[in-house]
Amino acid sequence: MREPLRLTDVTHSYAGDRRTTPSLDHVTVDFPAGSVTALVGANGSGKSTLLGVLAGTLHPSHGHITGLPDAVALVPQHSAAPDLFPVTVRDTVAMGRWRDRGLLRPLTRHDRHLVDLAMERTGVTGFAGRTLADLSGGQRQRTLIAQGLAQQAPLLLLDEPLSAVDAATAELVTRAVAEEKDAGTTVIIATHDPVQAAGADRVITLDHGRVPA
């Protein structure tokens, strides 16, 4: 059994932020391995910041993290690719294998199988050749989630995965999260959706960068 992921007294502030409290303010919290945790709270409460700290895209100014695996998959709420960038759905999902293969090495048969499987699980196989600019918001979100699944990381971070999606997409996402948990993945979801939060193993509330006692 893997040790739990633990943040101890973690603080983070954005450069130039004039708020009276940091984006994360001395947060201490555990995330048991192989569980699903929902992060809830108002906009600006620190949910996305906490995910960024765990993903390594943001660095805390104080505190430390233990139990962090070598591989972390972060699924953002929005794609970083501009609309004019001619990247297809399949290309986007395949980027999830770059960590293991590298940018310049071709994907193996196993890599391609994982990409196909992730696309099937999120229902994007039917528009694999379309560019991101041609997709609806929900289709883009499913594509980003497929990219995260293709990484097969032991820690999966999802930032508002049910925003701008229909009921069918929400069902696919919920099923994928359950499957990841069953496979032993630790899943952390920042969400405003009360149904998604209720389906998690535990719920952590953030309020102005703090976890209330």
N, C-alpha and C positions, 0 to 999 in steps of 0.2 A: 504494500500500500504506500503510495507516494505521500510525502509530508504535505501538510496543507500550505497553500499560498498565504503569506502573512505580510501585511503592511503594519509597520510599527512607527507611530508618531510621524507619519509622512506629511510634509507640507510642500505646497507648490504655489508659486505666484507667477503670473504672466508679466513680462517686461512692460513697464508703462501702465500697469493696471492701477487705477486710483481707488479701488474698492478698499474699505476699511478692513476687510478680512481676506485672507488668501483664497485662491480657488480651491485648494485643499488645505485644511487647517488642523494639523496634528491628528491625522486619521490613523486609528489603529483598528484593524479588522482582519478576520480570517476568512479564507475561501477553501472549504474542504475539497480535496481532490475528488474528481468524478461526480461533482454536484452541479446543479444549476442555481445560480444566484441572480436575482433581479435587483438592479439599482434603480431606485425611484426618487423623485424629488422634482421640484420646479425647475424651469429653465434657469441655467446659471448656478445650479446647486453644486456642481462639481462632478456630475456623472461622467461626462465625456473626458474631463481632465483625468479622472481616476483611471479610465480605460487607457488613455494616452500614456500615463505613467507606467502602467503594467506592460504596455506594448513597447516601451522604450522610446517612443517618439517625443515624450516629455520627461524631464529629469527633475526629481524633487530637490528642493533646497535644504531639506532636513528630513531625518528619519531614514529607514532602510526597509528593504523588501527581502524576504527569504522564501524559499520554495518555488522560485520562479523558474519554469522550465526553459530549456535552450531555445525551443521553438514556440512562438506565439503568433496566432492568426488574429488580426484585427480587421473587422468588417465595418468600415465607416458608414455614416448615414448617406453620404453623397460621394459620387465618383470624383476623383481628382483629375480625370482626363477631360480636357476641353471638348466641347461638342464637335469642333472641326477636326479633331484628331481621329483618323480613320481606323480605329481599332474595333475589331469585331467582338461579339460575345465570346466566341471560342478563344480568341486571343486573350481576352481579359481573364477568363477562367484559367487559361494555361499559365498566366503569370503567377498563379498560386504555386506552381512547381519550380519557380526560378530559385527559391531558396535552396532547394536540394540539388538542382541541376546546374545552376548558374545561368547567367544571361545569354552566354554565347554557345553553350552546349545544347545539342538537340535533345528533345524529349524522348525518353525511352518508350517502349510499348506499354510498360507499367504506368508511366506518367500519363500517357494518353488515355489509358483505361481509367485512371483516377479522375481526369478531366471529364471524360464522358459520364462517369458515374455521378460526379457532383452536378453536372448539368441536368442529368435525368432526375436527381433528387429534388432539384429546385424548379423543374419544369421549364427550362430555357433551351432544351435541345431543338425545338422547332424553329427557333430563330438564331441558331448558332452563327450564321453567316452575316447577320445584320450588324450594323455599327451601333455603338451606344447612342449616337445622336438620333437614331431611328426608333428608340425604345421609349415606352411610357415610364413614368416614375417607378411603378411597381416592377416592371420588367428589369429596369436597371438595378433595383434593390435585390431582386432574385439573382441577378448576374454577380453582384458583389458577394452575396452570401455563398454562391457556388465557388467563387474564387477562394473564399475562406475555407470552405469544406475541402477543397482540393489540396490544401496545404497539409492536412492531416496532422495538425499541431495538437499537443496535449492540452493547450489552453486556447480557447476560442472566445474572443471578445466581440460582442455585437452591439453596435450603437444605433438604437432606435430601429430595429430591423422591420418593424411593422408600420413604419410611417409611409404613407402614400401607397398602400397596397390594398388589394381587394380581399374578400373573405377566402377565396380559393388560395391566394398566395399566402395569406396568414396561416392557413392549414398546412401548407407545404413547409413553411418555416418552423411551425410548431413541431411537426413530425421530425424534421431534420435535427432540431435541438434535442428532442427525446432520444433519437438514434445516437447522437454524439455522446450524450450522457451514458447510455447503455454500453457504449464502447469504452467508457472510462475517461472521456474528455471532461475537463473542468470548463464549464460555460458560465460566462458573466455577461448579463444583458442589461444595458441601460434602456429603460423603457418608460413611456407614459401610459402604456396600455394596461388597464387594470386586470384584464383577463390573462394576459401573458404573465404579469407579475404573480397572480394567484396560482399559476401553474408551476412556478419555480419551487425548488426545495426550500428556499429561504429568501427573504426580502430585506434589503438594507436601504434605509432612507438616508439621503444626504440633504442637509439644510445649511445653505451658505458655507459650503465646504467642510462641514462637520458631520460626524455621525452622532446623532443625539444619544445620550446614555439611556 
